[in-house]
Amino acid sequence: MKALAARRRHPLATVVVTLLALVVVGGAYTALTPSKAVAAAASTADVQAGRELFLANCANCHGLQAQGTDAGPTLIGVGAASVDFQVGTGRMPLSANLPQAHDKPVQFNDEQIGQMAAYVAQLAPGPAVPAAEYQEFTDDPERISTGNELFRTNCAMCHNVVGAGGALTRGKYAPNLQDVSAKHVYEAMLTGPQSMPVFNDANITPQEKQDIASYLHFVGTEPSPGGLSLGSLGPVSEGLFVWAGGILALVGCAVWLGSRAS
């Protein structure tokens, strides 16, 4: 014990312990960062092709080194998932300088999108594209029910309880999610585009993200047993429909009674 206590008082003890802690933390960070695995899996040719596509289509706003400019944010650290979502849904490249990027026809094929994602991913660690097993919907009723609960708790306040979308402030909006692929729902939750918060895998697990996407697919494909869905926007649109119909019926009755009296 005395020998150990003496070593603890050695002038270099603090330095050794600090270096050891840095090695452990650095090693754990390297092992647990998913984007590095994706970057390593991407071939040099894909990264180079992605860089060429980036320079031709993205650098004008995001900078030659993706460092960002006054016209666009930096892409260093956004990861492959962000690129796959933004380009894969047609939001990028931007068609106009609006408060929010709109989805539109995609301008690149899957190979080109993967190459641009590989280039951005190797710039710095960031969220990776979800594994193939999470890019498909599940038809398990219990998991769809779980997705329903998770969506209502975390997303319905902006996207509506059935994912039909809704208005936000300053010209922005929460888009309709019923026709969005499972992969893009997952990536949106992982990267937080526009005004959306980030839900990393510690907040909502990969399987739970898939459950949410499956619920949205379910409500988007199921028929409306009550008749017209009226956009599935809830009691406001339904009440407006009934009110407008009632007013028209009353006006029609008044016109009919007036014609009978004359």
Secondary structure, 3 states (H helix, E strand, C coil): CHHHHHHHCCCCHHHHHHHHHHHHHHHHHHHHCHHHHHHHHCCHHHHHHHHHHHHHHCHHHHCCCCCCECCECCCCCCHHHHHHHHHHCCCCCCCCCCCCCCCCCCCCCHHHHHHHHHHHHCCCCCCCCCCHHHCCCCCCHHHHHHHHHHHHHHCHHHHCCCCCCEECCCCCEECCCCCCCHHHHHHHHHHCCCCCCCCCCCCCCHHHHHHHHHHHHHHHHCCCCCCCCHHHCCHHHHHHHHHHHHHHHHHHHHHHHHHHHC
